[in-house]
Amino acid sequence: MEGRPYDLLLKGGRVVDPAQRLDRMLDIAIKDGRIAALEAGLAPELASEVINTEDKLIAPGLIDTHAHIFEHVTGSFGLNPDSCGVRAGVSTLVDQGGPSLMTLPAFRHYVAEPAASRVLCFLSAYLVGGLEGHHYPQLYSPEDVDVKRTIEIGLANRDLVKGIKAHAEVGGKSRWGMEVIKQARDIARGIGVPLYIHLGQLWPEAGKGIDDPDTVIEELVPLMQEGDILAHPFTRHPGGFISCKTGELHPIIREGLDRGLRVDVGHGSHFSFEMAQKVIEAGILPTTLGADMHGYNTDAGQVKATNRESNPFFGKTRFCLTHAMTELLALGMPLTDVVATVTSNAAGMLGIDDEIGSLAVGKTADIAVLERETGRFTLSDNSGMTVTATEAIRPVFSLREGVRYDVDSPVVVEPMDLAS
């Protein structure tokens, strides 16, 4: 109806907004795609449309900090952005290393601009970007990096480019040492964005390999600076947070975190409950929670890659961003901390917390409407380990700049399918 102060009113939900330290029952009013009011007892007649959100959990729009959505260009690796985004209850997606200086124009035109979801990227340090899920190691050598030109492209596209992506793992180190990581660091510094580093084996080792996978993290951390991001802290592969020699948290991780490094879950096929328990019990909590869904580990209804089984990223367990939230709850993280990983912390990492990541009045009306279900849910990882959870997060619908999108994506894991 015309003449109403608000376009939409979400009535009676439990608002969890870590940025404002809020966890209570409130109404949310939206006008022209922005948060217009956040308070209890707003009159329904003030809005043109009212949605009853009683018994729902209301959070700022979810942000997936590790997506692979360069559809078609990266082959079967790249998923449809809205299938992973608004149709899965997620407002913002960050493609990790799909586009490169050579393919960023295509990413902008064919992925970011048409998507209903907000789409950003961490630009690949490599000329080829994420073609076929980094399946061919010969394409990722120091000779396949152009530091100067990647800086130029990143600076010219700062609206999309929020960081630089590279890989530190035993296969690459056996071939090139840490030279590519140094190049990626120089690119990130030249653009003024964070460096995001993949941990955990990606390629087979070359030649004689390396004797000690721990040397990857030992040589990597000194190259990084405050604000840079270590991904896959819970990886089941060697060369990560857990020392292969001691089976415990590598001491250099604490040193890096003390210097301001951040931690992104980067769930994917890397996620291990055993490793996660060790890391969390050591007092290390993730800063952000990237789902790391792609065509080799998630059934999103597209044609599967012929090399899927041979790819080290291949996984046999279904997951999505809200399912990854459920797993963090099962590992003992408080709800507010879990919500922060996909809202305020993520927006801060991207440098856009002035616009999203909170439900404060004036912010963009990106909102997640969720259900917190209770029961007994069996969760499993790709190593075959299972844990029983007593609560699960289910996405109901999302708002992107005030526009509603119902959850109907095939990537979403329904808690009822996990009930035990």
Salt bridges, closest charged atoms under 4 A:
ASP7 OD1 - LYS31 NZ 3.51
ASP23 OD1 - ARG14 NE 2.75
ASP27 OD2 - LYS11 NZ 2.70
GLU71 OE2 - HIS72 NE2 3.82
GLU113 OE1 - HIS109 ND1 3.83
GLU152 OE2 - LYS148 NZ 2.71
GLU152 OE1 - ARG149 NH1 2.88
ASP159 OD1 - ARG108 NH2 2.80
ASP186 OD1 - ARG185 NE 3.23
ASP212 OD2 - LYS245 NZ 2.81
ASP214 OD2 - LYS245 NZ 3.06
GLU218 OE2 - HIS250 NE2 2.87
GLU219 OE2 - LYS173 NZ 3.28
ASP228 OD2 - ARG189 NH2 2.61
ASP292 OD1 - HIS66 NE2 3.16
ASP292 OD1 - HIS68 NE2 3.00
ASP299 OD1 - LYS304 NZ 3.26
GLU327 OE1 - HIS267 NE2 2.60
GLU327 OE2 - HIS323 NE2 3.64
GLU355 OE1 - ARG34 NH2 3.16
ASP366 OD2 - ARG118 NH1 2.47
ASP366 OD1 - ARG400 NH1 3.83
GLU371 OE2 - LYS56 NZ 3.47
GLU371 OE1 - ARG394 NH1 3.04
GLU391 OE1 - ARG372 NE 2.59
GLU401 OE2 - ARG400 NH1 3.19
ASP406 OD1 - ARG404 NE 2.73
ASP408 OD1 - ARG87 NE 2.70
GLU414 OE1 - ARG394 NE 3.02
